């Protein structure tokens, strides 16, 4: 760490403290050249991968786009917002856990479908119809049959 005053390259850590949340470390340093003190902060930097769309374009991962997709699929469905937040967090954590620099939008779509299937089967069918570009009633029938055969995970509370 270079000294911000004299640009000396030799510094000594005098004091180290973790912040209250435990997500950063404050270090008090002393320059061995000019003897001045300064503070540095150390924190984890997580970088989400770039999303590669079907047309080859790349964009930043955006959790708000996930939220929009979930909202559209769950429109007028009895699913609590807290469960939607958990599902979005699951998808985000899975994407992050892959540790890749890039991820295909199709892969994210599959993750969203799995989460929607756990939340609400009607929302799953809605999302799947757009995501898989259903062309006729037979496509819907196949999807409904697949949902019927899937194990029941959770029933949302009826309000």
Secondary structure, DSSP 8 states (H G I E B T S, - for coil): ---TTT--S-EEEEEEEE-TTSSEEEEEEEETTT--EEEEEEE------EEE-TTS-EEE--HHHHHHHHHHHTTT----HHHHHHHHHHHHHHHHHH--SEEEHHHHHHHHHHHHHHH-HHHHHHHHHHHTT--SHHHHHHHHHHHHHS---------
